[in-house]
Amino acid sequence: MKHFKDIKSFEDLKNQFKALARKNHPDAGGDPEVMKAINGEYDQLFPIWKYKYNVTAPEPTKETADSTRSEFYTAYGWKGSKHDWSRSTKEVASLIRTYVKEIYPTYKFSIRYSHASMCSEIHIELKEAPHGLYKNYDELTKDDINNIHRQLRANHLFNKDSWFDHELKTAILEAWDKSDFYKVYNDGTSAVIEDVNREVNSYNYNDCDAMTDYFHVDFYYFGCKVSSDFKVVEKTARINNASSQTKTEACKEIESIDNNCTYDIAEDTDTRDNSKIWVVKVVEKLDREEYIKVNQYMKSIGGYYSRFKHGFIFKSNPIELLNSDLSSKPEAEEYIRTETPPEEPKEKVKPIIEYDIMEDKSPFDNKKVIYIVKVKNELSKQEFAEVKRELAKIQGYHSSLKDGFIFKYDPTEKLIV
């Protein structure tokens, strides 16, 4: 055999096919002829190893080569590694929201789902990022320039048979002024979009064939798009730095205000004189005491609160001030001197979460066993969100129908009861 090597068992045969299919299937960019040869070898080997397995197995398998193919790559699509028919599209969208919030806290996505008579869809748009989307001309690779050149020729924007480099550059820059269609995502944008697409597809199943069954899919997904109202918003992520022993207790308090908050920083225009301003908004919801502290800190670095803008106004970009060491700034030192040193902060004790774990039957297939995990504690909205994020990491998802978190396996060992 050319493709299957050193097969040790029936399960090893299927695992090798899975690896080969993922690498060589045409839907994954592979060669159709290579995939055809792999399928031929698999069809020959499958009955041999199935017979060997059934001789000693306590319960003989009724699998066929075709049935196992549908678990890996099918003739027209794929099955994601996290796919589960009992999971609704709404629940998948919720898992994706949790994922992008944890992995990309300085980005903002719109994640929606919709239903039609025979299908459902997930739509994702990138609305905000801490950097621009596209490469500038000097960052373009030779392949990028060639691809743009082909697009320009196809749309009759550059039809010369011979040219100088500066002529093509001029045509590209003029095309960019007309449409973003000709622009190229920079490496940061490409990496984020590809990762989000990969995560969504890991929950999907797609075996659509336009000639026989166009709807054999869990949900339709057309990739992460960039929103028409996309904007660059500089954000400072949460930083939990240890306080220096040489700093005063008051300085520690100010640092906790800055470092434990997440800020949205957006460029704006002063409506009174059309001058440029920056609006800083605190992402977290603050109580009165926390707001007073943040307000005092913003004043100490030159900002003031605007009810009209619902944020703190600065005349210059404050990102460096928000990220810098406060103890080195005279404004902060003056503020420290006027403050009464606070009491020694008490370390917050994370509550112990208790769970009830019950075995149940899947509402979609009575033969399948599922496990319902219910939280026994009374949780605040913030505490519940934290629990939801933690359980999502171990493949649990919340079901309002079951009023608990659903697992496809017994999660007892992974939970702190």
C-alpha positions in Angstrom: 0.0 0.0 0.0 1.3 3.4 -0.9 -0.6 5.6 1.6 -1.4 3.4 4.7 1.7 2.4 6.6 2.3 -0.1 9.5 -1.3 -0.6 10.4 -1.6 -2.0 14.0 -5.3 -2.4 14.5 -8.8 -1.7 13.0 -8.9 1.6 15.0 -5.5 2.5 13.7 -6.7 2.0 10.1 -9.5 4.5 10.7 -7.2 7.0 12.4 -4.8 6.8 9.5 -7.6 7.4 7.0 -8.8 10.3 9.1 -5.4 11.9 9.0 -4.9 11.3 5.3 -8.4 12.6 4.4 -7.9 15.8 6.3 -4.6 16.4 4.6 -5.5 15.3 1.0 -9.3 15.9 0.6 -10.0 18.4 -2.2 -12.1 20.5 0.2 -8.9 20.9 2.2 -6.9 21.9 -0.9 -5.7 18.3 -1.7 -5.3 16.6 -5.0 -8.5 14.7 -6.1 -6.5 11.9 -7.7 -4.5 11.3 -4.5 -7.7 11.3 -2.5 -9.2 8.8 -5.0 -6.2 6.5 -4.5 -6.5 6.8 -0.7 -10.2 5.8 -0.8 -9.3 2.8 -3.0 -6.8 1.5 -0.5 -9.2 2.1 2.3 -11.9 0.1 0.6 -9.5 -2.8 0.2 -8.1 -2.7 3.8 -11.4 -2.0 5.7 -13.0 -5.5 5.3 -9.7 -7.2 6.2 -9.2 -5.3 9.5 -13.0 -5.4 10.3 -12.9 -9.2 10.1 -9.8 -9.3 12.4 -11.6 -7.0 14.9 -14.9 -8.9 14.9 -13.1 -12.3 15.6 -12.1 -11.1 19.1 -14.5 -8.2 19.8 -17.2 -8.8 22.5 -19.6 -7.0 20.2 -18.9 -7.2 16.4 -19.1 -3.9 14.6 -21.5 -3.3 11.7 -19.5 -0.3 10.4 -18.7 0.0 6.7 -16.0 2.0 4.9 -18.7 4.4 3.7 -20.2 4.9 7.2 -16.8 5.7 8.7 -16.0 8.2 5.9 -18.9 10.3 6.9 -17.3 10.7 10.3 -14.2 12.3 8.8 -14.6 13.7 5.3 -17.6 13.0 3.1 -17.8 13.2 -0.6 -18.8 16.8 -0.6 -17.9 18.3 2.8 -16.7 17.6 6.3 -17.6 17.0 9.9 -16.1 19.4 12.5 -14.2 18.0 15.5 -16.7 19.6 17.9 -19.8 18.9 15.9 -22.9 17.6 17.8 -26.3 17.3 16.2 -28.0 17.8 19.6 -26.4 21.3 19.9 -28.6 24.1 18.5 -27.3 26.9 16.2 -28.1 29.3 19.0 -25.8 27.4 21.4 -23.0 27.3 18.8 -23.3 31.1 18.4 -23.0 31.4 22.2 -19.9 29.3 22.3 -18.3 31.4 19.5 -19.1 34.6 21.4 -17.4 33.2 24.5 -14.4 32.1 22.4 -13.8 35.5 20.7 -14.3 37.4 24.0 -11.6 35.3 25.7 -9.1 35.0 22.8 -9.6 38.5 21.3 -10.6 40.9 24.1 -9.4 44.0 22.2 -11.6 43.2 19.2 -15.3 43.6 18.8 -17.4 41.1 16.8 -21.1 40.9 15.8 -22.2 37.3 16.0 -25.8 36.5 14.9 -27.8 33.5 14.0 -31.0 33.1 12.0 -33.5 30.4 11.1 -35.4 29.7 7.9 -37.8 26.9 7.0 -35.2 24.3 6.3 -31.9 25.7 7.6 -30.1 28.0 9.9 -27.2 30.4 9.5 -24.4 32.0 11.6 -23.2 35.5 10.6 -20.1 37.0 12.0 -18.7 40.6 11.4 -15.6 42.2 12.6 -16.7 45.6 13.9 -13.7 47.0 15.8 -10.0 46.2 16.1 -7.0 47.8 17.8 -5.2 48.2 14.4 -6.0 48.8 10.7 -7.3 46.1 8.4 -5.1 46.3 5.3 -1.4 46.4 4.2 0.0 49.6 2.9 1.8 49.4 -0.5 5.3 48.9 1.0 4.0 45.8 2.9 2.7 44.1 -0.2 4.4 40.9 -1.3 5.1 40.1 -4.9 2.2 37.6 -4.9 -0.1 40.4 -3.5 0.9 42.8 -6.3 0.3 40.1 -9.0 -3.1 39.2 -7.6 -4.1 42.9 -7.5 -2.8 43.3 -11.0 -5.0 40.5 -12.2 -8.0 42.1 -10.5 -7.3 45.4 -12.1 -7.0 43.9 -15.6 -10.3 41.9 -15.1 -12.1 45.1 -14.2 -10.4 47.2 -17.0 -8.5 49.4 -14.6 -5.0 48.7 -15.9 -4.7 47.3 -19.4 -1.1 48.0 -20.4 0.9 45.1 -21.8 4.1 46.6 -20.6 4.7 49.0 -17.8 7.0 50.5 -15.2 6.6 49.6 -11.6 5.6 53.1 -10.6 2.8 53.0 -13.2 1.3 49.9 -11.6 1.8 51.4 -8.1 -0.2 54.4 -9.2 -3.0 52.3 -10.6 -3.2 50.2 -7.4 -3.3 53.3 -5.2 -6.1 54.8 -7.3 -8.0 51.6 -7.1 -7.7 51.6 -3.3 -9.2 55.1 -3.3 -12.2 53.7 -5.2 -12.8 50.4 -3.3 -11.5 48.2 -0.5 -12.1 45.3 -2.9 -8.5 45.6 -4.2 -6.9 45.9 -0.8 -5.1 43.1 1.0 -5.6 42.2 4.7 -2.5 42.6 6.8 -1.1 39.6 8.7 -2.9 40.4 12.0 -6.3 40.7 10.3 -5.8 37.5 8.3 -4.8 35.5 11.3 -7.8 36.6 13.4 -10.3 36.0 10.6 -8.8 32.6 9.7 -8.8 31.5 13.4 -12.5 32.6 13.9 -13.5 30.7 10.7 -11.6 27.6 11.9 -13.4 27.7 15.3 -16.8 28.1 13.7 -16.3 25.3 11.2 -15.2 23.0 14.0 -18.8 23.0 15.2 -20.3 22.4 11.7 -21.3 19.5 9.5 -21.6 20.0 5.8 -22.3 17.3 3.3 -24.2 19.4 0.8 -24.5 18.3 -2.8 -26.3 20.7 -5.2 -27.5 17.8 -7.3 -29.1 15.7 -4.5 -29.2 17.4 -1.1 -28.4 21.0 -0.7 -29.6 21.1 2.9 -27.4 18.4 4.4 -25.7 20.8 6.7 -25.9 21.7 10.4 -25.8 25.5 9.7 -24.7 27.7 6.8 -21.7 29.9 7.4 -20.1 32.2 4.8 -17.0 33.3 6.7 -16.1 36.2 9.0 -16.8 39.5 7.2 -15.6 43.0 7.9 -18.5 45.3 8.9 -19.3 48.3 6.7 -19.0 50.5 9.8 -15.7 49.0 11.0 -13.5 51.3 13.0 -10.2 51.2 14.7 -10.5 51.5 18.4 -7.4 51.4 20.6 -8.0 49.4 23.7 -5.9 48.8 26.8 -6.2 45.2 27.9 -6.4 44.3 31.6 -2.9 44.1 33.2 -2.5 42.7 36.6 1.0 43.9 37.6 2.4 43.2 41.0 2.8 46.5 42.9 6.3 47.6 43.8 7.2 47.5 47.5 8.6 51.0 47.2 5.3 52.5 46.3 2.9 54.0 48.7 -0.4 52.4 49.5 -2.2 55.3 47.7 -0.3 54.6 44.6 -1.4 51.0 44.8 -5.0 52.1 44.9 -4.6 54.2 41.8 -2.9 51.4 39.9 -5.8 49.1 40.7 -8.2 51.6 39.2 -6.2 51.7 35.9 -5.0 48.2 35.6 -8.2 46.4 36.4 -10.4 48.3 34.0 -10.7 47.8 30.2 -11.0 51.1 28.2 -12.4 51.8 24.8 -10.5 54.7 23.2 -12.1 56.3 20.1 -11.0 59.3 18.1 -13.8 61.9 17.8 -14.6 65.5 17.0 -15.5 68.3 19.4 -18.8 69.6 18.1 -18.0 73.2 19.4 -14.9 73.9 17.3 -14.4 70.7 15.2 -11.1 70.0 16.9 -9.9 66.5 17.4 -10.6 64.8 20.7 -10.4 61.2 22.2 -13.2 59.6 24.1 -12.3 57.0 26.7 -15.1 54.7 27.9 -14.9 52.1 30.7 -16.1 48.7 29.5 -17.0 47.3 32.9 -20.0 48.4 34.8 -18.9 50.4 37.9 -20.6 51.1 41.2 -20.7 54.6 42.6 -17.5 54.2 44.7 -15.5 52.7 41.7 -16.8 55.5 39.4 -15.6 58.2 41.8 -12.1 56.7 41.9 -11.9 56.4 38.1 -13.3 59.9 37.7 -10.6 61.3 40.0 -7.9 59.4 38.2 -9.0 60.6 34.8 -9.0 64.2 36.1 -5.4 63.7 37.4 -4.2 62.9 33.8 -6.1 65.7 32.1 -9.5 64.2 31.2 -13.0 65.1 32.1 -16.4 63.3 31.9 -18.9 64.3 29.2 -22.5 63.2 29.6 -23.0 64.0 25.9 -20.3 61.6 24.8 -20.9 59.1 27.7 -17.1 59.0 28.3 -14.0 60.9 29.4 -12.7 63.6 27.0 -9.0 64.1 26.3 -7.5 66.7 24.0 -4.6 64.3 23.1 -4.4 60.5 22.7 -4.3 59.2 26.3 -3.2 55.6 25.6 0.3 56.2 26.7 -0.9 57.8 30.0 -3.2 54.9 30.7 -0.5 52.3 30.0 2.4 54.1 31.7 3.7 53.8 35.3 1.6 56.3 37.3 4.1 56.9 40.0 6.5 58.6 37.5 3.9 61.3 36.6 3.7 64.6 38.5 0.0 64.7 38.2 -0.3 61.3 39.8 2.1 62.3 42.6 0.0 65.4 43.3 -3.1 63.2 43.4 -1.4 60.7 45.8 -0.5 63.5 48.2 -4.1 64.7 48.5 -5.5 61.2 49.1 -5.9 59.5 52.4 -4.1 56.2 52.3 -6.7 53.4 52.1 -7.0 50.4 54.3 -5.1 47.3 53.4 -7.2 45.8 50.5 -8.7 42.4 51.4 -8.0 39.7 49.0 -11.2 38.5 47.3 -12.0 34.9 48.0 -13.3 33.1 44.9 -16.5 31.3 45.9 -16.6 27.5 45.8 -19.0 26.4 43.1 -21.1 23.3 43.9 -22.8 21.2 41.2 -25.5 18.6 40.8 -24.7 16.1 38.0 -27.5 14.0 36.6 -27.6 11.4 33.8 -30.3 12.0 31.2 -31.3 11.0 27.6 -30.7 13.2 24.6 -33.9 14.8 23.4 -32.8 14.1 19.8 -31.8 10.4 20.3 -33.0 8.4 23.3 -30.1 6.0 22.8 -27.5 8.7 23.6 -26.7 9.5 27.2 -26.0 13.1 28.2 -25.1 14.6 31.6 -26.9 17.7 33.0 -24.8 19.9 35.3 -26.7 22.3 37.5 -25.1 25.0 39.8 -26.3 24.7 43.4 -25.0 28.1 44.4 -27.0 31.4 44.0 -24.8 33.3 41.6 -24.7 36.9 40.5 -24.8 37.7 36.8 -21.1 38.2 36.7 -20.4 34.9 38.6 -22.7 33.0 36.3 -20.9 34.4 33.2 -17.6 33.2 34.7 -19.0 29.7 35.3 -20.3 29.6 31.8 -16.9 30.5 30.4 -15.2 27.8 32.5 -17.6 25.1 31.5 -17.4 26.0 27.9 -13.6 25.2 28.0 -14.4 21.6 28.9 -17.1 21.2 26.2 -20.2 22.1 28.3 -22.9 24.4 27.0 -25.9 25.9 28.7 -29.4 24.8 27.8 -32.4 26.8 28.9 -34.5 23.8 28.1 -32.7 21.6 30.7 -32.0 24.6 33.0 -28.4 23.5 33.2 -25.2 22.7 31.3 -25.1 19.8 28.9 -22.1 17.5 28.6 -21.7 14.5 26.2 -19.5 12.8 28.8 -19.4 12.5 32.5 -17.6 15.6 33.7 -17.4 14.7 37.4 -13.5 14.4 37.4 -13.1 17.8 35.7 -15.4 19.7 38.0 -14.6 20.9 41.5 -17.6 19.7 43.5 
